[in-house]
Amino acid sequence: MNHHTDQGRQADCADVVLRLFEFLDNETGPLDQTRIQAHLDECGSCLAEYERDLLVKALVRRACACQEAPPTLRTQIMTRITTIDVVRGRDEA
């Protein structure tokens, strides 16, 4: 696993890859935004993953632009997001 130093902190590739969709959607805080961008600037494999995620997001948007997601899907997604936020909160405490 690759590690890069960014202002004395190590940005782990696995952490960056896990948070790419948050980064793509501008859902990270300013410090994480800067840290992830710095990591992408230095790590070719993570940058390639980021570019793939951009492509996937664009393809999904284009393919699903005229279809509305069913309400049950929205409920499942919101439940997972809430669960992930709760678990992250416990891990950070």
C-alpha positions as CSV (number, residue, x, y, z in Angstrom):
1,M,0.0,0.0,0.0
2,N,1.3,3.4,-0.9
3,H,1.7,6.2,1.6
4,H,2.4,9.9,0.8
5,T,3.3,12.6,3.3
6,D,1.2,15.8,3.2
7,Q,2.2,18.5,5.7
8,G,3.4,15.9,8.2
9,R,0.3,13.7,7.8
10,Q,0.1,10.5,5.9
11,A,-2.7,10.1,3.4
12,D,-3.4,6.5,3.0
13,C,-4.4,5.3,-0.5
14,A,-7.2,3.1,0.9
15,D,-8.7,6.0,2.8
16,V,-8.5,8.3,-0.3
17,V,-10.1,5.7,-2.5
18,L,-12.9,5.1,0.0
19,R,-13.6,8.8,0.1
20,L,-13.4,9.6,-3.6
21,F,-17.1,9.9,-4.2
22,E,-17.4,12.3,-1.2
23,F,-14.6,14.3,-2.8
24,L,-16.2,14.2,-6.3
25,D,-19.5,15.5,-4.8
26,N,-17.7,18.2,-2.8
27,E,-18.9,16.6,0.5
28,T,-15.6,16.6,2.2
29,G,-14.5,19.4,4.6
30,P,-11.8,21.9,3.5
31,L,-9.0,20.0,5.3
32,D,-9.9,16.6,3.7
33,Q,-10.5,18.3,0.4
34,T,-6.9,19.7,0.5
35,R,-5.4,16.4,1.8
36,I,-7.1,14.3,-0.8
37,Q,-6.3,16.7,-3.7
38,A,-2.6,16.7,-2.6
39,H,-2.6,12.9,-2.5
40,L,-4.2,12.7,-6.0
41,D,-1.5,15.1,-7.3
42,E,1.2,12.8,-6.1
43,C,-0.3,9.3,-6.5
44,G,-0.9,8.0,-10.0
45,S,-2.9,5.0,-9.0
46,C,-5.3,6.9,-6.9
47,L,-5.6,9.6,-9.6
48,A,-6.5,6.8,-12.1
49,E,-9.2,5.6,-9.7
50,Y,-10.5,9.1,-9.4
51,E,-10.7,9.5,-13.2
52,R,-12.5,6.1,-13.4
53,D,-15.0,7.3,-10.8
54,L,-15.5,10.6,-12.7
55,L,-16.3,8.5,-15.8
56,V,-18.7,6.2,-14.0
57,K,-20.5,9.1,-12.5
58,A,-20.9,10.8,-15.9
59,L,-22.1,7.5,-17.5
60,V,-24.7,6.9,-14.8
61,R,-25.9,10.5,-15.0
62,R,-26.3,10.3,-18.7
63,A,-27.9,6.8,-18.7
64,C,-30.3,7.6,-15.9
65,A,-31.1,11.2,-16.7
66,C,-34.7,10.5,-17.8
67,Q,-35.5,7.9,-15.1
68,E,-36.6,8.6,-11.6
69,A,-35.2,6.4,-8.8
70,P,-37.9,4.4,-6.9
71,P,-38.7,5.7,-3.4
72,T,-37.4,2.4,-1.8
73,L,-34.0,3.0,-3.4
74,R,-33.8,6.5,-1.9
75,T,-34.8,5.0,1.5
76,Q,-32.1,2.3,1.3
77,I,-29.4,4.9,0.3
78,M,-30.4,7.3,3.1
79,T,-30.3,4.4,5.6
80,R,-26.8,3.4,4.5
81,I,-25.5,6.9,4.6
82,T,-26.8,7.4,8.1
83,T,-25.3,4.1,9.2
84,I,-21.9,5.0,7.7
85,D,-22.0,8.4,9.3
86,V,-22.8,6.8,12.7
87,V,-20.0,4.2,12.3
88,R,-17.5,6.9,11.3
89,G,-18.5,9.1,14.2
90,R,-17.7,6.2,16.6
91,D,-14.4,5.5,14.9
92,E,-13.4,9.2,15.2
93,A,-14.4,9.5,18.9
